[in-house]
Amino acid sequence: MSLPLIGKQFIKNGLAVATATLMVSTTYAGTNEQQEIKQLRAEVAELRALIQQQATTQKNIIAQQQAAPVVVAPAPVVAQAAPPAPANAKPGWLTLPDGQTQVKLYGNVRVDAAYDFKGTTGGINNRTGVVPLNKDNPTENSLNVSAAPSRIGLDIARQTDLGELTGKIEADFWGDSTSNADGKFRIRHAYASLGKWLAGQTTSPFVNTDTSPDLIDFTGPMGGGTQRNVQVRYTQPIDANQKLLVALEGGDVENGKTAGGGRFPALTARYDIKTSDSKGLLQVHGLAHENRVSTNDSNDEEKWGWGVGVGGKYQFTPKDAIMANYYHVKGDSRYILYSNQNNSAYGTSGNGTTTDYDIHNNEFDTAQIGYQRNWSPKLRSAFSLAGMWFKDDNTYAENNPSYNKTLYNAIANIIYTPVKNVDLGAEYTYGQRETFTGDKGDLSRINFLTRYNF
């Protein structure tokens, strides 16, 4: 009910009461005293004044309401609902507009510097196998710097009816084969994985990135490997602590005097065994591929290359870990680091014509031991001692006397992390190579690292 109606009702009720009161007073005038009649009349007058005051107030309220401007409240803004996050949303990942695909950006900004006291190789990366021979009076004291090892990557994940589909795209700027690179993009990883299957380019099962020490040198430890090939890979878990990886891999073909495309992909495999407390890891590696020289259908020579390896790592205290690796390889110089420095997978010989070739595979052993120590949450070190020995009693060695017979490296570093994700490091390396003829070349250098990981 509005205020004017309330006022009218109030007036009507008040008048009714007053009238009834007057009627009662008149009826009994003869029996009541005159003073009581006067009092009732006074009360009626007071009631009339109150009614008049109420009516005036109601008129003022109505006038104010009619004079006030009409304000229309704006319609509430309805925010567009964001796509729902996947049920398995990962902290730190970004969900794309489809509401299902998640991505995570990562990488590092890295600057390396290397100062060669002896055995200058013209780059930031360790190239013990190609240092100048001591007999040649090589140039000493040389500085090289590069930011080409900086990298950027993107992890991708999406749920499907067959399980989680994952992928990775990662590249750095080491786009050519020169020692300090040229700043061009180089693909490191580009693959997709679903369930037990993986297709694309990534680290080969034959190499040992999981059992190698953490070095500053961009090349990595001698006797190790980082080879990343295009592959189709299958992973079969055996139990909670064991699994088998098998891959068919493509890649460039090693060159002899004349190169032809291989007929088959390389076959690689790895078997992992870890301890139940995850402190220990043992890996066994295998490799088989074809070396081929072919100029036409009538001039075709093939010989198989192969390799086996074993590596291990054990965290025997929260601050200390030791690792070791061993490989025996024949007819390959692509998978194991330093094996292609002044050496090739095979050599060729013939009867002096271009229609007759014999392939002579190289053969070598390599071993490496390492130790890592976390001195404090901000300070850590790594040590590595490694060697590589090429077989010297075969046709390969006889036909290539300038090739390396032995290689050695001893490396020690210290890395300081002043704030989270920032590394500052220094590393000293001593190396030596010796050819089949007995000539030696020595390397002495120090590497410096500045790196921001994101």
C-alpha positions as CSV (number, residue, x, y, z in Angstrom):
1,M,0.0,0.0,0.0
2,S,1.4,3.5,-0.9
3,L,2.0,6.3,1.6
4,P,-1.0,8.4,0.3
5,L,-3.4,5.5,0.9
6,I,-1.9,4.9,4.4
7,G,-2.5,8.6,5.2
8,K,-6.1,8.5,4.0
9,Q,-6.8,5.4,6.0
10,F,-5.2,7.0,9.0
11,I,-7.4,10.1,8.7
12,K,-10.6,8.1,8.2
13,N,-9.9,6.0,11.3
14,G,-9.1,9.0,13.3
15,L,-12.3,10.8,12.4
16,A,-14.3,7.6,13.2
17,V,-12.8,7.5,16.6
18,A,-13.4,11.2,17.2
19,T,-17.1,10.9,16.1
20,A,-17.7,7.9,18.3
21,T,-16.1,9.7,21.2
22,L,-18.4,12.7,20.7
23,M,-21.5,10.5,20.5
24,V,-20.6,8.8,23.7
25,S,-20.0,12.1,25.4
26,T,-23.3,13.5,24.2
27,T,-25.3,10.4,25.3
28,Y,-24.0,10.6,28.8
29,A,-23.8,14.4,29.1
30,G,-26.4,14.4,31.6
31,T,-24.6,12.0,34.0
32,N,-21.0,13.3,33.6
33,E,-19.6,16.5,34.8
34,Q,-19.0,19.4,32.5
35,Q,-15.2,19.3,33.0
36,E,-15.0,15.8,31.5
37,I,-16.8,17.0,28.4
38,K,-14.4,19.8,28.0
39,Q,-11.4,17.4,28.3
40,L,-12.8,15.2,25.6
41,R,-13.3,18.1,23.3
42,A,-9.7,19.1,23.8
43,E,-8.5,15.7,23.0
44,V,-10.6,15.7,19.7
45,A,-9.0,19.0,18.7
46,E,-5.5,17.6,19.4
47,L,-6.3,14.5,17.3
48,R,-7.5,16.7,14.4
49,A,-4.2,18.7,14.5
50,L,-2.2,15.5,14.4
51,I,-4.3,14.2,11.4
52,Q,-3.7,17.5,9.6
53,Q,0.1,17.3,10.2
54,Q,0.2,13.7,8.9
55,A,-1.7,14.8,5.7
56,T,0.8,17.6,5.1
57,T,3.8,15.3,5.5
58,Q,2.4,12.8,3.0
59,K,1.9,15.6,0.4
60,N,5.5,16.7,0.8
61,I,6.8,13.2,0.3
62,I,4.7,12.8,-2.9
63,A,6.0,16.1,-4.3
64,Q,9.7,15.1,-3.7
65,Q,9.2,11.8,-5.4
66,Q,7.7,13.4,-8.5
67,A,10.5,16.0,-8.7
68,A,13.4,13.5,-8.4
69,P,15.0,12.3,-11.7
70,V,14.4,8.7,-12.7
71,V,17.7,6.8,-12.6
72,V,17.9,3.6,-14.6
73,A,20.5,1.3,-13.2
74,P,22.8,-0.2,-15.8
75,A,22.5,-3.8,-16.6
76,P,25.1,-5.9,-14.9
77,V,28.1,-6.9,-17.0
78,V,28.2,-10.6,-17.5
79,A,31.8,-11.8,-17.8
80,Q,32.4,-14.4,-20.5
81,A,33.2,-17.7,-18.8
82,A,36.7,-19.0,-19.4
83,P,37.0,-22.4,-20.8
84,P,37.1,-25.0,-18.1
85,A,40.5,-26.3,-17.1
86,P,41.2,-30.0,-17.9
87,A,40.6,-32.4,-15.0
88,N,44.3,-33.0,-14.9
89,A,45.4,-29.3,-15.0
90,K,49.1,-28.9,-14.2
91,P,50.5,-26.1,-12.0
92,G,52.5,-23.6,-14.1
93,W,50.9,-24.8,-17.4
94,L,48.8,-22.6,-19.7
95,T,45.5,-24.0,-21.0
96,L,44.8,-23.1,-24.6
97,P,41.3,-21.8,-25.8
98,D,40.2,-25.3,-26.7
99,G,40.0,-26.0,-22.9
100,Q,42.0,-29.2,-23.2
101,T,45.5,-28.6,-24.6
102,Q,48.1,-27.4,-22.0
103,V,51.5,-25.9,-22.8
104,K,54.5,-24.9,-20.8
105,L,57.3,-22.6,-22.0
106,Y,60.9,-23.2,-20.8
107,G,64.5,-22.6,-21.8
108,N,67.5,-20.7,-20.8
109,V,69.6,-17.7,-21.7
110,R,73.2,-18.7,-21.7
111,V,76.6,-17.1,-22.4
112,D,79.8,-19.2,-22.6
113,A,83.4,-18.1,-22.7
114,A,86.5,-20.3,-23.1
115,Y,90.1,-19.4,-22.7
116,D,92.6,-21.9,-24.2
117,F,96.0,-21.8,-22.6
118,K,97.3,-24.5,-24.9
119,G,95.8,-26.4,-27.8
120,T,93.6,-23.7,-29.3
121,T,90.6,-25.1,-31.2
122,G,88.9,-21.9,-32.1
123,G,85.6,-22.3,-30.1
124,I,83.8,-22.5,-26.8
125,N,83.3,-26.3,-27.0
126,N,85.9,-28.9,-26.1
127,R,87.5,-30.5,-29.2
128,T,90.3,-32.6,-27.7
129,G,90.3,-34.8,-30.8
130,V,91.3,-32.0,-33.1
131,V,93.7,-29.9,-31.1
132,P,96.9,-29.0,-33.0
133,L,99.8,-31.4,-32.6
134,N,102.6,-30.3,-30.3
135,K,105.1,-30.7,-33.1
136,D,103.4,-28.0,-35.1
137,N,104.2,-25.3,-32.6
138,P,100.5,-24.3,-32.3
139,T,99.2,-20.9,-31.3
140,E,98.4,-20.5,-27.6
141,N,96.3,-18.2,-25.4
142,S,93.0,-17.8,-27.2
143,L,89.6,-16.5,-26.1
144,N,86.2,-17.5,-27.6
145,V,82.7,-16.5,-26.5
146,S,79.2,-17.4,-27.7
147,A,75.5,-17.2,-26.7
148,A,74.5,-19.8,-29.2
149,P,73.9,-22.6,-26.6
150,S,70.8,-20.6,-25.4
151,R,67.7,-22.6,-25.9
152,I,63.9,-22.3,-25.9
153,G,61.3,-25.1,-25.6
154,L,57.6,-25.9,-25.4
155,D,56.0,-28.9,-23.6
156,I,52.6,-29.9,-24.8
157,A,50.0,-32.1,-23.2
158,R,46.4,-33.1,-23.9
159,Q,44.0,-35.9,-22.7
160,T,42.6,-38.3,-25.3
161,D,40.5,-41.4,-25.2
162,L,43.8,-43.4,-25.4
163,G,45.5,-41.6,-22.6
164,E,47.6,-38.4,-22.4
165,L,49.2,-37.1,-25.6
166,T,52.4,-35.3,-25.0
167,G,54.8,-33.4,-27.2
168,K,58.0,-31.3,-27.1
169,I,59.5,-28.7,-29.4
170,E,63.0,-27.5,-28.3
171,A,65.7,-25.6,-30.2
172,D,68.9,-23.7,-29.6
173,F,71.0,-21.4,-31.8
174,W,73.8,-23.8,-32.6
175,G,72.7,-23.9,-36.3
176,D,76.0,-24.8,-38.0
177,S,79.1,-26.9,-37.4
178,T,81.5,-24.1,-36.5
179,S,82.9,-23.9,-33.0
180,N,81.0,-20.8,-32.0
181,A,77.9,-21.4,-34.2
182,D,76.2,-18.9,-36.3
183,G,73.0,-18.1,-34.3
184,K,70.6,-20.0,-36.5
185,F,67.9,-22.1,-35.0
186,R,68.7,-25.8,-34.6
187,I,66.1,-28.4,-33.7
188,R,67.0,-30.4,-30.6
189,H,63.7,-32.1,-29.9
190,A,60.5,-32.3,-31.9
191,Y,58.2,-35.3,-31.1
192,A,54.9,-36.5,-29.9
193,S,54.2,-39.4,-27.5
194,L,51.1,-41.4,-26.7
195,G,51.1,-44.3,-24.4
196,K,54.1,-46.5,-25.1
197,W,54.8,-44.9,-28.5
198,L,56.9,-41.9,-29.5
199,A,57.5,-40.5,-33.0
200,G,59.8,-37.6,-33.8
201,Q,63.3,-36.3,-33.0
202,T,64.8,-36.8,-29.6
203,T,67.6,-38.4,-27.7
204,S,68.6,-41.9,-28.9
205,P,68.3,-44.8,-26.5
206,F,71.9,-45.8,-27.3
207,V,73.4,-42.7,-25.5
208,N,73.7,-42.1,-21.8
209,T,72.5,-38.7,-20.8
210,D,71.0,-40.1,-17.5
211,T,74.4,-41.4,-16.2
212,S,76.7,-38.5,-17.2
213,P,78.1,-35.8,-14.9
214,D,76.8,-32.2,-15.1
215,L,79.6,-30.3,-17.0
216,I,79.8,-26.7,-18.2
217,D,81.5,-27.7,-21.5
218,F,78.9,-27.6,-24.3
219,T,80.2,-30.7,-25.9
220,G,79.7,-32.9,-22.9
221,P,81.9,-35.6,-21.3
222,M,84.0,-37.9,-23.4
223,G,82.6,-41.4,-23.4
224,G,79.1,-40.1,-23.3
225,G,76.5,-39.2,-25.9
226,T,73.7,-36.8,-26.7
227,Q,72.8,-37.9,-30.2
228,R,69.2,-36.8,-31.1
229,N,67.7,-38.6,-34.1
230,V,64.3,-38.9,-35.8
231,Q,62.9,-42.1,-34.6
232,V,59.9,-44.3,-33.8
233,R,60.3,-45.6,-30.3
234,Y,58.5,-48.2,-28.2
235,T,58.8,-48.3,-24.4
236,Q,57.8,-51.5,-22.5
237,P,57.7,-51.3,-18.7
238,I,58.8,-54.5,-17.1
239,D,57.8,-53.5,-13.5
240,A,58.0,-50.4,-11.3
241,N,61.8,-50.3,-11.6
242,Q,62.6,-51.7,-15.0
243,K,61.8,-50.8,-18.6
244,L,62.9,-51.5,-22.2
245,L,63.2,-48.9,-25.0
246,V,63.5,-50.0,-28.6
247,A,63.8,-47.5,-31.5
248,L,64.2,-47.4,-35.3
249,E,66.2,-44.3,-36.1
250,G,67.1,-42.3,-39.2
251,G,69.8,-39.7,-39.7
252,D,72.7,-38.7,-41.9
253,V,74.9,-41.4,-43.3
254,E,78.6,-41.5,-42.4
255,N,80.8,-40.6,-45.4
256,G,83.7,-42.5,-46.7
257,K,85.2,-41.6,-50.0
258,T,81.8,-41.9,-51.6
259,A,78.5,-42.0,-49.7
260,G,75.2,-43.6,-50.5
261,G,71.9,-43.7,-48.6
262,G,71.5,-46.5,-46.1
263,R,68.9,-49.1,-46.9
264,F,67.7,-49.6,-43.3
265,P,67.1,-47.4,-40.2
266,A,69.4,-47.8,-37.3
267,L,68.2,-50.1,-34.5
268,T,68.9,-48.9,-31.0
269,A,67.8,-50.2,-27.6
270,R,68.2,-49.5,-23.9
271,Y,67.3,-51.4,-20.7
272,D,66.8,-49.5,-17.5
273,I,67.0,-50.9,-14.0
274,K,66.7,-48.6,-11.0
275,T,66.8,-49.4,-7.3
276,S,63.5,-49.3,-5.3
277,D,64.7,-46.2,-3.4
278,S,65.6,-44.5,-6.7
279,K,69.2,-43.9,-5.6
280,G,70.7,-46.2,-8.2
281,L,70.3,-46.5,-12.0
282,L,71.8,-49.1,-14.4
283,Q,71.4,-48.8,-18.2
284,V,72.4,-51.3,-20.9
285,H,72.6,-49.9,-24.5
286,G,72.7,-51.5,-28.0
287,L,73.1,-50.3,-31.5
288,A,73.1,-51.8,-35.0
289,H,73.1,-49.9,-38.4
290,E,74.4,-50.3,-41.9
291,N,77.4,-48.5,-43.4
292,R,77.0,-48.3,-47.2
293,V,79.0,-46.9,-50.1
294,S,77.2,-46.9,-53.4
295,T,77.7,-45.0,-56.7
296,N,75.3,-47.1,-58.8
297,D,73.5,-50.5,-58.7
298,S,76.6,-52.3,-59.8
299,N,78.9,-50.5,-57.3
300,D,77.4,-51.1,-53.9
301,E,79.2,-52.1,-50.7
302,E,77.6,-52.5,-47.3
303,K,79.0,-53.4,-43.9
304,W,77.2,-53.4,-40.5
305,G,78.2,-51.2,-37.7
306,W,77.3,-52.0,-34.1
307,G,77.9,-51.1,-30.5
308,V,77.1,-52.0,-26.9
309,G,77.3,-50.0,-23.7
310,V,76.6,-49.9,-20.0
311,G,76.3,-47.0,-17.6
312,G,75.4,-46.5,-14.0
313,K,74.8,-43.8,-11.4
314,Y,74.4,-44.0,-7.7
315,Q,73.4,-41.3,-5.1
316,F,75.2,-42.7,-2.1
317,T,74.5,-39.6,0.1
318,P,72.1,-36.7,-0.3
319,K,75.0,-34.6,-1.4
320,D,77.2,-37.1,-3.3
321,A,76.7,-39.2,-6.5
322,I,79.1,-41.3,-8.6
323,M,78.6,-42.4,-12.3
324,A,80.5,-44.5,-14.8
325,N,80.0,-45.4,-18.5
326,Y,81.6,-47.9,-20.9
327,Y,81.1,-48.5,-24.7
328,H,82.5,-50.8,-27.3
329,V,81.7,-49.6,-30.8
330,K,82.6,-50.8,-34.3
331,G,81.7,-48.9,-37.6
332,D,80.2,-45.8,-36.0
333,S,81.4,-42.3,-35.2
334,R,78.1,-40.5,-34.7
335,Y,76.6,-41.6,-31.4
336,I,79.5,-41.3,-28.9
337,L,81.0,-37.9,-28.3
338,Y,84.6,-37.3,-29.6
339,S,84.5,-40.4,-31.7
340,N,84.2,-38.3,-34.9
341,Q,86.9,-35.8,-34.0
342,N,89.5,-36.5,-36.7
343,N,88.0,-40.0,-37.1
344,S,85.2,-41.5,-39.2
345,A,83.0,-44.5,-39.0
346,Y,84.8,-46.3,-41.7
347,G,87.4,-46.0,-44.5
348,T,87.4,-47.4,-48.0
349,S,90.0,-48.9,-50.3
350,G,89.8,-50.5,-53.7
351,N,91.7,-51.4,-56.8
352,G,92.2,-47.8,-58.0
353,T,88.9,-47.5,-59.8
354,T,85.6,-46.0,-58.8
355,T,83.8,-49.3,-59.2
356,D,85.4,-51.3,-56.5
357,Y,85.3,-50.4,-52.8
358,D,86.0,-52.2,-49.5
359,I,84.7,-50.8,-46.3
360,H,87.0,-50.9,-43.3
361,N,85.1,-50.1,-40.0
362,N,86.7,-48.3,-37.1
363,E,86.7,-50.0,-33.7
364,F,87.1,-48.3,-30.3
365,D,86.4,-48.6,-26.6
366,T,85.6,-45.6,-24.3
367,A,85.2,-45.3,-20.6
368,Q,84.3,-42.5,-18.3
369,I,83.9,-42.0,-14.5
370,G,82.4,-39.0,-12.8
371,Y,81.5,-37.6,-9.4
372,Q,79.1,-34.9,-8.3
373,R,79.0,-33.1,-5.0
374,N,76.5,-30.5,-3.6
375,W,78.5,-28.5,-1.2
376,S,75.5,-26.4,-0.2
377,P,72.1,-25.5,-1.6
378,K,73.9,-22.8,-3.8
379,L,77.2,-24.5,-4.6
380,R,78.0,-27.7,-6.5
381,S,80.8,-29.4,-8.4
382,A,81.4,-32.2,-10.9
383,F,84.5,-34.2,-11.9
384,S,85.0,-36.3,-15.0
385,L,87.9,-38.6,-16.1
386,A,87.5,-40.3,-19.5
387,G,89.5,-42.0,-22.3
388,M,88.9,-43.4,-25.8
389,W,91.0,-46.0,-27.5
390,F,90.8,-46.9,-31.2
391,K,92.0,-50.3,-32.3
392,D,95.3,-49.9,-34.1
393,D,95.9,-53.4,-35.6
394,N,93.4,-53.2,-38.5
395,T,93.2,-51.9,-42.0
396,Y,91.3,-48.8,-40.8
397,A,94.3,-47.7,-38.7
398,E,96.8,-48.7,-41.4
399,N,95.1,-46.6,-44.0
400,N,94.5,-43.6,-41.8
401,P,97.8,-43.0,-39.8
402,S,96.8,-39.3,-39.0
403,Y,93.7,-40.4,-37.2
404,N,93.4,-40.5,-33.4
405,K,94.5,-43.6,-31.6
406,T,93.8,-42.4,-28.1
407,L,92.0,-39.4,-26.4
408,Y,92.0,-38.4,-22.7
409,N,90.1,-35.7,-20.8
410,A,90.2,-34.7,-17.1
411,I,87.6,-32.1,-16.1
412,A,86.6,-30.3,-12.8
413,N,84.1,-27.5,-12.2
414,I,82.3,-25.4,-9.7
415,I,78.9,-23.9,-10.2
416,Y,77.4,-21.2,-8.0
417,T,73.6,-20.4,-7.9
418,P,73.3,-17.0,-6.2
419,V,69.5,-16.8,-6.7
420,K,67.0,-19.4,-8.0
421,N,67.5,-20.4,-11.7
422,V,70.8,-18.5,-12.2
423,D,74.0,-20.4,-12.6
424,L,77.6,-18.9,-12.6
425,G,80.3,-21.5,-13.2
426,A,84.0,-22.1,-14.0
427,E,85.5,-25.4,-15.3
428,Y,89.0,-26.5,-16.1
429,T,89.9,-29.1,-18.7
430,Y,93.1,-30.9,-19.5
431,G,93.0,-33.1,-22.6
432,Q,95.4,-35.0,-24.9
433,R,95.2,-36.8,-28.2
434,E,97.7,-39.2,-29.8
435,T,97.5,-40.3,-33.5
436,F,98.3,-43.8,-34.9
437,T,101.8,-42.4,-35.7
438,G,102.5,-41.5,-32.1
439,D,102.2,-37.7,-32.4
440,K,100.5,-35.9,-29.5
441,G,98.5,-32.7,-29.0
442,D,97.7,-31.2,-25.6
443,L,94.8,-29.1,-24.5
444,S,94.5,-26.8,-21.4
445,R,91.5,-24.6,-21.1
446,I,89.1,-22.9,-18.7
447,N,85.3,-22.4,-19.4
448,F,83.1,-19.8,-17.9
449,L,79.3,-20.0,-17.7
450,T,76.4,-17.5,-17.1
451,R,73.0,-19.1,-17.4
452,Y,69.4,-18.1,-16.5
453,N,66.9,-20.9,-16.6
454,F,63.2,-20.2,-17.0
